[in-house]
Amino acid sequence: MSTNFSSYNARTGEVIATLTASTAADIDAAANAAAAAFPLWQASSGAQRATLLRALAAGLEAGREALVAIADQETALGPVRLNGELDRTAFQLRRFADIAERGVPFDYVDDPAVAGAPPAGHPAMQRWSVPVGPVAMYAASNFPFAFSVLGGDTAAALAAGCSVVIKGHPGHPQLTRQTWELIQQVLATQQLPAGLVGLVQGTSNEVGIQLVRHPAIAAAAFTGSTRGGAALAAEAAARPRPIPFYGELGSINPVMALPAELKAKGAELATTLAGSITLGCGQFCTNPGVIVLLDTDADAKSGNDAFVQQLGLALAGQNPHAMLTQGMRKNFDAGVAHWAEASASLVVHEVAAAGQPPRPVLAQVSAADFIAKVALREEVFGPSSLVVRAASVAQALQVLQAVGGSLTVTVWGAQTDGADVQALVRGAMAIAGRVLFAGVPTGVAVTAAQQHGGPWPSSTRPESTSVGDAALARFLRPVALQDAPAWLTARQGRPL
């Protein structure tokens, strides 16, 4: 593995620092330290977990000025966005603190004995939840706070009673290091082992692979590309003892707009959608990458044509900032080129000046071509969207089936019940973890009912969420206690 790697200024591409990558020995030490810290944290009370999580939130807020400054330099996301993201991260930490304090990680089911022969009769049973063990957490590029070192996966794992080893994202390595050092200060203050939250860094794929292969690691959580997540998921499955791998991967998040809705407020929706497509330079996992329009008759087709024109004008007026890394910019340009090669017509495609951020892209294609050509269904990570024109509801459903799996599907115009509307909603629910009926998919609320994960290729575990209260379940597993002694059942799920 390479011994050094660089931190880059996202706006200029200049090197701003050189860091030392984790060696094989460093990775081994971090995983073993997490394993050593796990028994203590597994046995911790909800109150103790809450105290740590709240202190981490307070530490983030106290270090805001320095952390946001280096995050802006490494990501070009801007102070306004980054301050908001830091606030969200602190909120997540405190929310999981509340969850731990309420005793949710220790929920249990008490099933008293029933006399008689089975199947009606059965012994006394209690079903507990226990933490899975040390977790490998792979940080994301596009959310340097909320899906990174102290993001939702780390918060949920700590609330569940797990230790964590973080694989920092090389797109913001200095921020990663500073945030981890903040964690170490909080752990020391609370007299907790430093290994409770470990860190490994580097640009080599071997860093992440060695971490997921380590026998001390009991589960892994990942946010990133489909290719990277698939490779790590394969490694997790190929271990002598396979482990669960919770990957949030690529997603193209279809938006289906019914003709009547566009006729009523097409200009307004075009403006809203343009802002969503370019938000964060299109680098959100919920970026609306596909817009499905239904050309069911001549009037609908005319209205859809007008909407595409309105959307094109709205997009042309947007000014995205620089992309997170030079590699992502190259991939974005290549993805747009692949659209054109696969017969998509470019509606908006202004070539950016050398050294400038990308310009928004809008392309259009028939539903038949979209269904037939895999290249049109691949995520183009950046400020772009592909309009897909379907001739009927049946063909729109075929478009959704071709997508396969998505974090979100948005259905505009489903306010009135009917057979077609029910079919579209059913089709949306079949492929998505979250279905919206108003607004745009960018923006993922941290709440009890949230589901941020869907069928492949949007995630590796569609039953799991990486955002919201239910993320806790990723890092717990059930254990049934049969005919347990009274001293054990009296604990009512509280850890030993």
C-alpha positions in Angstrom: 0.0 0.0 0.0 1.1 3.6 -0.7 2.6 5.3 2.3 1.5 8.9 1.4 -1.5 10.6 -0.1 -2.6 14.2 -0.6 -5.3 16.5 0.4 -6.5 18.7 -2.5 -8.1 22.1 -2.8 -11.4 21.1 -4.5 -11.6 24.5 -6.3 -8.1 24.7 -7.7 -6.8 21.1 -7.6 -3.6 22.2 -5.7 -2.1 20.0 -3.0 -2.7 21.5 0.4 -1.3 18.7 2.6 0.4 15.3 2.5 -0.8 12.6 4.8 0.5 9.2 5.8 -1.7 6.3 4.7 -2.6 3.5 7.1 -0.3 0.5 6.8 -1.4 -3.1 7.1 -0.2 -3.0 10.7 -2.2 0.1 11.4 -5.4 -1.5 10.1 -4.8 -4.6 12.1 -4.1 -2.5 15.3 -7.3 -0.4 14.8 -9.5 -3.5 14.3 -8.0 -5.3 17.3 -8.4 -2.2 19.4 -12.0 -2.0 18.5 -12.4 -5.7 19.4 -10.8 -5.0 22.8 -13.1 -2.0 23.5 -16.3 -3.8 22.4 -17.0 -5.8 25.6 -16.9 -2.7 27.7 -19.2 -0.7 25.4 -21.5 -3.7 24.8 -22.2 -3.7 28.5 -22.7 0.0 28.8 -26.0 1.5 29.8 -28.2 3.6 27.6 -27.3 6.6 29.7 -23.6 6.1 29.2 -24.0 5.8 25.5 -26.2 8.9 25.4 -23.5 10.9 27.4 -20.9 10.0 24.8 -23.1 10.8 21.8 -24.1 14.2 23.2 -20.5 15.1 24.0 -19.5 14.3 20.5 -22.3 16.5 19.2 -21.1 19.3 21.5 -17.5 18.8 20.3 -18.5 19.2 16.7 -20.3 22.4 17.4 -17.4 23.8 19.5 -15.0 23.0 16.7 -17.3 24.4 14.0 -15.2 27.2 12.7 -12.0 25.2 12.0 -13.9 22.1 10.8 -16.1 24.0 8.3 -13.1 25.9 7.0 -11.1 22.8 6.2 -14.2 21.0 4.9 -14.9 23.9 2.5 -11.3 23.8 1.2 -11.4 20.1 0.6 -14.9 19.8 -0.9 -15.9 23.3 -2.3 -19.4 22.7 -0.8 -19.5 26.2 0.7 -19.9 27.4 4.4 -23.7 27.7 4.3 -24.1 24.1 3.1 -21.4 22.8 5.5 -22.7 24.6 8.5 -26.1 23.1 7.8 -24.7 19.7 7.5 -22.7 20.0 10.7 -26.0 21.0 12.4 -27.7 17.9 11.0 -24.8 15.7 12.2 -25.1 17.0 15.7 -28.8 16.5 15.5 -28.3 12.9 14.5 -25.9 12.2 17.3 -28.3 13.7 19.9 -31.3 11.8 18.4 -29.4 8.5 18.8 -28.5 9.6 22.3 -32.1 10.0 23.1 -32.9 6.6 21.5 -30.2 4.9 23.6 -31.3 6.7 26.8 -34.9 5.5 26.2 -33.6 1.9 26.2 -34.5 1.1 22.6 -31.3 -0.9 22.0 -32.4 -3.2 24.8 -35.9 -3.8 23.6 -37.0 -7.4 24.3 -40.0 -9.7 23.9 -41.2 -11.7 26.8 -43.0 -14.9 25.8 -44.0 -16.9 28.9 -44.2 -20.7 28.9 -47.4 -22.3 27.7 -48.2 -25.7 29.2 -49.0 -28.6 26.9 -47.5 -30.4 23.9 -46.1 -28.5 20.9 -47.0 -26.7 18.8 -49.4 -24.9 21.1 -47.2 -25.5 24.2 -43.8 -24.0 24.4 -41.0 -23.2 26.9 -40.5 -19.7 28.3 -38.7 -17.5 25.8 -37.2 -14.0 25.8 -36.0 -12.4 22.6 -33.2 -9.9 23.2 -31.2 -7.6 21.0 -27.5 -7.6 21.3 -24.8 -5.5 19.5 -23.1 -7.3 16.6 -19.6 -6.3 17.4 -16.9 -4.0 15.9 -18.3 -2.2 12.8 -16.3 -1.0 9.8 -17.7 2.3 8.6 -16.9 3.6 5.2 -17.3 7.3 5.0 -18.9 9.1 2.0 -17.4 11.8 -0.2 -20.5 13.9 -0.7 -21.4 14.5 2.9 -18.2 15.2 4.8 -20.0 15.5 8.1 -23.4 13.7 8.0 -22.2 10.5 6.2 -18.6 10.6 7.4 -16.6 10.2 10.6 -19.5 11.1 13.0 -22.3 10.4 10.5 -25.4 8.4 11.0 -23.8 5.0 10.8 -21.3 5.9 13.5 -24.0 7.4 15.7 -26.3 4.3 15.3 -23.5 1.8 15.9 -22.4 3.5 19.1 -26.0 3.8 20.3 -26.4 0.1 19.6 -23.3 -0.8 21.7 -20.8 -1.4 19.0 -17.2 -0.1 18.6 -16.3 1.4 15.2 -13.4 1.6 12.8 -13.8 4.3 10.3 -12.4 4.2 6.8 -12.0 7.9 6.0 -12.8 9.1 2.5 -9.7 10.4 0.7 -11.8 13.3 -0.7 -11.6 15.1 2.6 -8.7 13.5 4.6 -7.7 16.5 6.8 -11.3 17.0 7.9 -11.5 13.3 8.6 -8.4 13.4 10.8 -9.5 16.5 12.7 -12.9 15.1 13.4 -11.4 11.8 14.6 -9.0 13.7 16.9 -12.0 15.5 18.4 -13.5 12.0 19.1 -10.3 10.9 20.8 -10.4 14.0 23.1 -14.0 13.2 24.1 -13.2 9.5 24.7 -10.2 10.5 26.9 -12.3 12.9 28.9 -14.9 10.2 29.6 -12.2 7.7 30.4 -13.2 5.4 27.5 -10.8 3.3 25.5 -9.3 5.1 22.4 -10.1 2.0 20.3 -13.8 2.5 20.7 -13.6 4.7 17.6 -10.7 3.9 15.3 -9.6 5.4 12.0 -7.8 4.2 8.9 -7.0 6.3 5.9 -5.5 6.1 2.4 -6.4 6.1 -1.3 -5.6 2.5 -2.0 -8.5 0.1 -2.3 -6.4 -2.3 -0.2 -7.1 -0.2 2.9 -10.8 -0.8 2.7 -10.4 -4.4 1.6 -8.1 -5.3 4.5 -10.5 -3.7 6.9 -13.6 -5.6 5.8 -11.5 -8.8 5.7 -10.3 -8.4 9.3 -11.6 -11.2 11.5 -12.4 -8.8 14.3 -14.9 -6.8 12.2 -18.5 -8.1 12.6 -20.4 -5.8 10.2 -19.7 -3.1 7.7 -21.6 0.0 6.6 -20.7 1.8 3.3 -22.0 4.9 1.4 -20.5 5.3 -2.1 -20.4 4.1 -5.6 -22.1 0.9 -6.8 -18.8 -0.4 -8.1 -16.9 0.2 -4.8 -19.8 -1.1 -2.7 -20.2 -4.2 -4.8 -16.5 -5.0 -4.5 -16.6 -4.6 -0.7 -19.8 -6.6 -0.4 -18.2 -9.4 -2.3 -15.2 -9.3 0.1 -17.6 -9.4 3.1 -19.4 -12.4 1.7 -16.2 -14.3 0.8 -14.7 -14.2 4.3 -14.3 -17.5 6.2 -17.0 -16.0 8.5 -19.2 -13.8 6.2 -20.5 -10.6 7.8 -23.5 -8.3 6.9 -22.6 -5.5 4.6 -24.9 -2.5 4.5 -24.1 -0.6 1.4 -25.9 2.5 0.2 -24.9 2.7 -3.5 -25.8 4.4 -6.7 -29.4 5.6 -7.4 -31.1 7.4 -10.3 -34.2 8.4 -8.4 -37.0 8.6 -11.1 -39.5 11.4 -11.0 -42.7 10.5 -12.7 -44.8 13.6 -13.7 -48.4 13.0 -14.7 -49.7 15.2 -17.5 -52.4 16.9 -15.5 -49.9 17.9 -12.8 -47.6 19.5 -15.4 -50.6 21.3 -17.0 -51.5 22.8 -13.7 -48.1 23.9 -12.5 -45.4 22.9 -14.9 -43.4 26.1 -14.7 -43.3 25.9 -10.9 -42.3 22.3 -11.0 -39.6 22.9 -13.6 -38.0 25.6 -11.4 -38.1 23.3 -8.3 -36.7 20.3 -10.2 -33.8 22.3 -11.7 -32.8 23.4 -8.2 -32.9 19.8 -7.1 -30.9 18.5 -10.0 -28.1 21.0 -9.4 -28.2 21.0 -5.6 -24.7 20.2 -4.3 -23.5 20.1 -7.9 -25.8 17.1 -8.4 -23.7 15.1 -6.0 -26.5 13.9 -3.8 -27.4 10.2 -3.6 -31.1 11.3 -4.1 -30.4 13.5 -7.2 -33.4 13.2 -9.6 -31.5 11.6 -12.4 -34.4 10.4 -14.5 -37.7 12.2 -15.3 -40.5 10.0 -16.7 -43.1 11.8 -18.8 -46.2 10.1 -20.1 -47.1 11.0 -23.7 -50.5 9.3 -23.5 -52.2 11.6 -26.0 -51.5 14.6 -28.2 -52.3 17.1 -25.4 -50.1 15.3 -22.9 -47.2 15.2 -25.4 -47.6 18.9 -26.1 -47.6 19.7 -22.3 -44.6 17.5 -21.8 -42.7 19.2 -24.6 -43.4 22.6 -22.9 -42.3 21.2 -19.6 -39.0 20.0 -21.0 -38.4 23.4 -22.5 -39.2 25.1 -19.2 -36.9 22.7 -17.3 -34.1 23.4 -19.8 -34.4 27.1 -19.3 -34.5 26.7 -15.6 -31.4 24.5 -15.7 -29.5 26.9 -17.9 -29.8 29.6 -15.3 -28.2 27.4 -12.6 -24.6 27.8 -11.6 -23.2 24.7 -9.9 -20.1 24.9 -7.8 -17.0 22.8 -8.3 -17.3 19.0 -8.0 -15.8 17.2 -5.0 -12.8 15.7 -6.8 -11.2 15.9 -10.2 -12.0 12.2 -10.6 -15.7 12.8 -10.1 -15.6 15.5 -12.7 -14.0 13.2 -15.3 -16.6 10.5 -14.5 -19.4 13.1 -14.9 -18.2 14.2 -18.3 -17.8 10.6 -19.4 -21.3 9.7 -18.2 -22.8 12.5 -20.3 -20.8 11.3 -23.3 -22.2 7.8 -22.8 -25.7 9.1 -22.9 -25.0 10.7 -26.3 -23.4 7.5 -27.6 -26.5 5.6 -26.5 -28.8 7.8 -28.6 -30.0 10.3 -26.0 -30.5 13.8 -27.4 -28.8 16.6 -25.4 -31.4 19.3 -24.6 -29.1 21.4 -22.4 -25.3 20.9 -22.8 -23.2 24.0 -22.4 -19.5 23.1 -22.3 -17.8 24.7 -19.3 -14.8 26.8 -19.8 -11.5 25.2 -18.8 -10.9 25.1 -15.1 -14.6 26.0 -14.4 -17.3 24.0 -12.6 -19.5 21.8 -14.8 -22.6 23.2 -16.5 -26.0 21.5 -16.0 -27.0 18.8 -18.5 -30.4 17.7 -19.6 -30.9 14.9 -22.1 -33.9 13.2 -23.6 -34.6 9.6 -24.8 -37.5 7.3 -25.6 -38.7 4.8 -23.1 -37.9 2.0 -25.6 -34.2 3.1 -25.8 -34.0 3.5 -22.0 -35.3 0.0 -21.4 -33.0 -1.5 -24.0 -29.7 0.2 -23.2 -27.9 -0.3 -19.9 -25.8 2.8 -20.4 -28.8 5.0 -20.1 -29.7 3.5 -16.7 -26.3 4.1 -15.1 -26.0 6.9 -12.6 -24.3 10.1 -13.9 -23.1 11.6 -10.6 -23.4 15.3 -11.2 -25.8 18.1 -12.2 -27.7 16.2 -14.9 -31.0 14.5 -15.6 -32.4 12.3 -18.3 -36.0 12.8 -19.6 -37.6 9.5 -20.6 -40.7 9.7 -22.8 -43.2 6.9 -22.2 -46.2 6.3 -24.5 -48.4 4.8 -21.8 -48.7 3.9 -18.2 -47.7 0.3 -19.0 -44.5 1.6 -20.6 -43.8 3.9 -17.7 -44.0 0.8 -15.4 -41.5 -1.0 -17.7 -39.2 2.0 -17.3 -39.4 1.6 -13.5 -38.8 -2.2 -13.8 -35.7 -1.4 -15.9 -34.3 0.9 -13.2 -34.5 -2.1 -10.9 -33.9 -0.4 -7.6 -33.7 3.2 -6.3 -33.5 5.0 -3.1 -36.5 7.1 -4.1 -39.2 7.4 -6.7 -41.3 10.6 -6.9 -44.9 10.6 -8.3 -46.3 14.0 -9.2 -50.1 14.0 -9.8 -51.3 11.1 -7.7 -53.8 13.0 -5.7 -56.9 11.4 -7.3 -57.3 7.6 -6.9 -57.7 5.5 -10.0 -56.4 2.3 -11.6 -53.5 4.0 -13.5 -52.5 6.0 -10.4 -52.6 2.9 -8.2 -50.5 1.0 -10.8 -47.8 3.7 -10.9 -47.7 4.0 -7.1 -47.5 0.2 -6.8 -44.7 0.2 -9.4 -42.8 2.9 -7.5 -43.1 1.1 -4.2 -41.8 -2.1 -5.9 -38.4 -0.5 -6.7 -37.9 2.3 -4.1 -37.2 2.7 -0.4 -39.0 6.0 -0.3 -41.9 7.2 -2.5 -42.6 11.0 -2.6 -45.9 12.6 -3.8 -44.8 16.2 -3.4 -41.5 18.1 -3.6 -38.2 16.6 -4.8 -36.2 13.7 -3.5 -33.1 15.7 -2.4 -33.3 16.1 1.3 -33.6 13.1 3.6 -35.3 13.7 7.0 -33.7 12.1 10.0 -36.9 10.7 11.6 -38.6 7.6 12.9 -40.3 6.6 9.6 -37.5 7.3 7.3 -36.3 4.5 4.9 -33.0 5.4 3.0 -32.2 2.2 1.1 -33.9 0.3 -1.7 -33.4 -2.8 -3.9 -30.2 -3.3 -5.8 -28.4 -1.3 -7.2 -29.4 1.4 -4.7 -28.3 -0.7 -1.7 -27.1 -4.1 -0.8 -29.8 -4.6 2.0 -33.2 -3.2 1.0 -34.6 -4.0 4.4 -32.1 -1.7 6.1 -31.9 2.1 6.3 -28.9 4.3 6.6 -30.9 7.3 7.8 -33.4 7.6 10.6 -34.1 5.8 13.8 -34.4 2.3 12.3 -30.7 2.5 11.3 -30.0 1.2 14.8 -31.3 -2.2 13.7 -28.3 -2.6 11.4 -26.0 -3.1 14.4 -28.1 -5.3 16.6 -29.0 -9.0 16.2 -31.7 -11.0 18.0 -30.9 -13.7 20.6 -33.6 -15.9 22.0 -33.2 -17.0 25.6 -35.1 -20.3 26.4 -35.9 -21.3 30.0 -33.4 -18.7 31.2 -32.8 -18.4 34.9 -34.7 -15.8 36.8 -31.7 -13.5 37.4 -31.2 -13.2 33.6 -34.9 -12.7 32.6 -35.2 -10.1 35.3 -32.7 -7.9 33.4 -35.3 -7.4 30.8 -32.9 -7.0 27.9 -30.3 -4.9 29.7 -26.8 -6.0 28.8 -24.6 -8.1 30.9 
